[in-house]
């Protein structure tokens, strides 16, 4: 799978489930205003955010020397 394929999958998942995830994270989803949703989704409107997320994730997973990489349970 190519990087752009991963990017498009990430964007599709966030577009499809992002708003629902924010609403479902609140005790009363009816209390989530458009202003709140906008605050959570604003970073996702930055150009190439999905590419940056994929590249960062790949770098963290592939960097065996990283002290900040979370341990993977076996």
N, C-alpha and C positions, 0 to 999 in steps of 0.2 A: 504494500500500500504506500502511495507517495505522500509526501508532506502535505500537499494541497488537498489530498483526499481526506487526511486526518483533520485538516483545518475545516473543511466543509462539514464533516461529521460533527465536530465540536460546535460549530456555529448553528447547525440544524438542531442539535440537542438543546442548546441554550435557548434558542429562539422558541422551540416547542415547549420546553419544560421550565424555563427560567421563571416566568411569571407565576406559574402554578406552584413552583417550589417556594417562592417568596410567600405567597398567600398561605400555603400549607405549613409554613414555619411559624406562623402567628397563632396564638391561642384562638383568636376570633378573626378568621380570614376576611370577614366583612369590614374590619377596621383598617385594612390595608388600603390607603388612599393612592391615588395616581401619583401624588408627590413622593410617597414612600417608594412605590415601584420605580419611579424615575430615578431615585437615588441609587437603588440597587442595580439598575440596568444601564445607567450612564456610562460606566467604564466599558460596557460591551459595545458602545457605539464608537469607540476610538478605532481609527483605521488600523487594521492588522492586529487587533488584540488577540484573535484566535491563533494567528501564526506565532505570536510571542508566547502564548500559553503552551502550544505544542512544542516549540523549540525549548522552552524552559523545562518542561516535563521530561523531554527526551534527554536533555543535558543532565538533569538530576539522576535519571535512571541509569545513564551510561557512565557517569563519573564515579568510578570505583574508589577514588581517593577522597571523595567529598566527605567531610565531617558533618555536614548538615543534612545529608541524605538519610531519610528514616530507615531504620532496620526493617528488613523483610522477614517475617516469621516463616518458619519452615514447618 
